Amino acid sequence: MVPAVLPVVAGRDIRPFLCPMRTLLPFLMLVSACAAAQKGSPGKAIPYDMRDPAQVFELPSQLNEISALTDVDAETIACVHDESASIYFLSTRTGRILDSVAFAGPADMEGLTRVGNEFFALRSDGLVYRLGDRASGMAVRDTFRLAIPNRNIEGLGYDDRSGMVLVSPKDLQKGSKAGKDERLIHAIDPHATAMAPRAALRLSLDRLEREAEALGIEVPKDTKGKGKAKSALKLRYSSVAVDPTNGHYYLLSAVDRTLLVVDRSGSLVDLVFLDPKLLPKAEGITFTPDGAMWLSSEGKGRSPVLVRYALKKERSAKP
């Protein structure tokens, strides 16, 4: 299947796009509706216009459960999906699958990141596969289990500033109010995986909500019981990445369709509410050498997608 490449700016030459016009038009309407559907911050504090993606690639149905992304090189992104221990290599020019390599049997794979020429792939129960490069056929070099109490772990991301692999759990620590409020990011040394993970970032949901409101970002509310409004923000991490230009942490939460951005100290930079029609279940994020940010979403009532956001200065420089 050839992915549909969706032009999103009026007047852009659509001759390179391969999908039939009857397929293209509904997606054009979908993307043009982003500004109307999206609430909260449009991403003013980050260098990407979240309401104006540069490219949207419709992915084949075999990636319906796409759940993680990592950069490979300027022309390639790798991903995994929930049902198979396989890595898929995608073209950044067309969105097409270039290659796929199975490294284990069926498994709930959720995280993926590249460290140099090696890849680290995460199973949701905390088992990590350390894989060789493409030349080695992605041979399994090692497996290890994350020594953290969480049992539903979805995100891996490499932080080149610290040289550590970041781990973002989806589930929360039960038993205390503090445990429900804390959003913890762990870090492991990719060259010493037997060492215990350390805390890379401790975030407070309550504090993030206050910082968002101080920045004028509307936080969703639920009204229950006697009509008292309560925050509906969950921030259950599905993926983590680090902006290579400034070191900011980008954290996806698919359950409430948010992109949280914090600085190295954990202070809020932005809280973006993703468009539910374009990205109904976003579980993958990465950055490529050209400065672009890429998000992926599972197919939920539609085809899975790979979305490219160009740097604002790149978009403004083009006629």
N, C-alpha and C positions, 0 to 999 in steps of 0.2 A: 504494500500500500504506500503510495506517495503522499506524504503529509501535505495538508493545505497550508500555504503560507499566506498570511492575511495582511494586506496593506491597511494601515490604520490612519493615514493622513490623506485628506482629499487632494486630488491632483497628482498623487504619486503614480509613477509608471507601474502598471500591473502586468506587463507582458511577461516578466519572469515567473509569475505565479502559475502553478500547474493545476490547481483545482478547477472544476467546472464552475461557471458563474452561478448556477442554481445552488451550489453548495456554499459559495463564497458570500453571497448576499446576506443570509441569515447571520453569519459571523461578523460581517461588517456592521450590521445593526446591533449585534451584541456588544462589540467593542465600543461603538460610538455611544452606547448607553452607559458606559462606565461612570462618567462624571455624575450622571443623574442618580445612579444606584448607590454609589459609594458614600459612606458617612464618615465622620471623624476627620482626621488629618489626611490631606491629599499627598503628604510626603514633602511638605515645604522645607523641612529641616534636613532633608537628605538630598543628594545630588541626582535624584531620579524623579521624573514625573510619573507617579503611580497611576495617573488617569490617562496616560498617553503612551502605551507600550510601543516600542519600535517595531517589533515583530511578534506574531503569534503563530506557532506551528501546531497544527492538529496532528497528534501522534496516533500510531496504529493501535488497534484494540488489544494487542498483546502487552501493551504498557498501560492498560487500564488502571492498574494498581501501582503506578509509578510513585516511589516514596522517598527518593533521595537523589541529589545531584552532586557532582564534583567536577571541577575543571580538569582537563587532561592537557590540552594545548590550545593555541589560538583558534583552531578549527574543530575541536572535539570536546564534547562533554560526555561524562559517563553517568549512568544511573543504575539503580536497582528497582525491583518491585516486590510487592508483598509475598508473592506465592512461589518464588523460585530463587535459589542461590545462584544467580547469574548476573553478570555485569553487561550492560548494553552501552555501546558507544554511539553517540549521536552527532551528526554534523551540525555545526553552528550556522552553516549557510542555508541548509535545506530542512533540518529537523529529521532527516532520514536516519534509520538505523544503519550504521556502517558495519557493525560487527557485534557479536554477542559471545560471551564465554561463560560456561557453567563451571563453578568451582566446588559445588556440593549438591546434595539432594534437596528436595522441596523444603522450604523454610520460610518463616516470616521475616524477611530481610527489610530493615527499616533505615539503616544509616550507611553512608559511604563517604570517604574522603581520601584524597591523595596526599602522600607525604613523599616528596621526591619522586622516585620511580616506583614506589610501592603504593598499594591501596589497602585501606582498612575498611572492612565491611562488617556491619553490626546486625546481629539477630536481635529481635525485640526482647528476649530474655537475658540479654547481656553478654552473649557469646560473641567474640570478635574474631574474624578471620583476617590474618595478615597475608596479603597476596603479593606475588611478584609482579613484574611489569608485563606488558603485552607480549614482549619478545619471548618471555618464559611460558607463555600460555596461561598467565594468571595463576601460576602454581601456588598452592597453599603452603606458605613457609612456616606458619605457626597459627595456633588458636589459643585464646586465653579468655577468661571470664572476668568481667568488670567487678571489682570488689566494692560495690555500692549496694545499698539496701533496696533500690528500686527494682521492679519487675516488669516494667513496661517502658523501655528505653528506645527512643526513635532517632535521636540526632547525633551525628558525628561531624566535626568540622576542624580543619587544621588552622592553627593560629601561628603564622610564620613569625610574628614578633616574639612570642615566647618559646616557639619550637615545640609546642604541646598540642595534643589532640584533645579537642573539647568534646564533652559528652553532655547532652541535654535530655534528661529524663522527661517522660510525659506524665507519669503518675506522681502523686504527692506522698509525703510521709504522714501517716495517720497517727492519731493519738494525742495531738496537741494543737492548740490554736496557732502557735508559732509555726508548726510544721505545715499547716494549711496555707499560711501566709508566705512562707519562704519559697523562692524559686531559685534553685541551686544549679549552677553549671560546674561540672567536674572537669579536671584536666589530667591526662595521662601522658607520660613520657613515651613517645613511640620507640625509643631506643632502650627502654628499661620497663617493659610492660609488666614485669613481676612486682614492681613497686606499687604501693597503694595510691589510688588517685587522690589528688588534692582539690580543694575548693578553688576554682578560678574566679567565680563570681557569685556573690550572695545578693539576691534581689528580694525586695519585699513587695508583694502585690499591692498592699495598702499604700505604701509610699509611691509606687509607680502611678497609682490612680490619682493621688494628690498632685504629683508632678504634672500629669497629663492635664488635669483641670486647671492648674496654674498656667499652662501653656495655651489654654483655650481649646483643648481637644476634648470633645464630647465623649464621655465614657458611657457605654450602654447600661441601662438600668432595668431591673425587674421589679415589679410591684406585686407583693404577696401579702397575705394575711390582712392586716388592718390598713392596707394601702400604702405602707411605708416603702419608699423606693430603696432598692439595694443594688449594688454594682453587679452586673452580669458578666464582668470580665473574668476569664478563667486562666488564660496564659498557660496552657498545657503544651509544652514545646514538642514540635514535630521535626524541627531541623534547626541547625545553627551554622552560621558562617561568619567570617571576619572580613570586613572591608580592607583590602590590602593597602589602600591609600592613607587611611587614618586610624586603623585598628579598631573601629567601632564594631560592636557585636550586633549581628542581625539574627533575630530569633523568630521563627514562624510558629504560630499556634493554629493548627488546622481547625480545631474544635470551635474557635470563635473567629476564625478568618482574620487574624491580626498578624502584622509584621511589627515587632518590637525592636527598636534600635536604641542601644545604650552606649555610653562612652566607656573608656577603660576603667573608670571608677564606679560604674554602675548607674550613673545619672542618666535620666531619660533624655534622649535626643529627639525621638519621634515615636508615635504610635499610630500606625496606618491600618485602617480597616479595609481589607481587600474586597474587591467586587465579587459578590457571590455567584454571578453569572459567568464571569471569566475564569475565576479561580475558586470553584466551590469547595475544594479540599486540597489546599496547597501544602505539600509535604517535602518539597525540595527547593534548595537555594544554593547558588554558588556565584562566584565572580570570575570573569575571564580576563586575559591580559589586556584587552582593549578598554577595560574599565566598566564593561557592561555587567549588569546584574541579571541573573536568570532565575526564574521561578518555574516550578512545575506543579501541576495539579492532577489528581486522579480524575478518572472519568466518573462523574457522579451526575447522572441524568444527561450526559453529553460525552463527547470524546475527551480523552486526556489531552492536556496541552503543555507545551513548553513556551514560555513567554520571555522575551528579551526586553530589558529596559536600558536604553542608552543613557549615558551621562547627559545632563541637561545642556552643557556647553556644546556637546557633539550635535545634539538636535538643533540648537539655535544657530549653529554655524552652517547648516544645510539650507539651501534655498527652498 
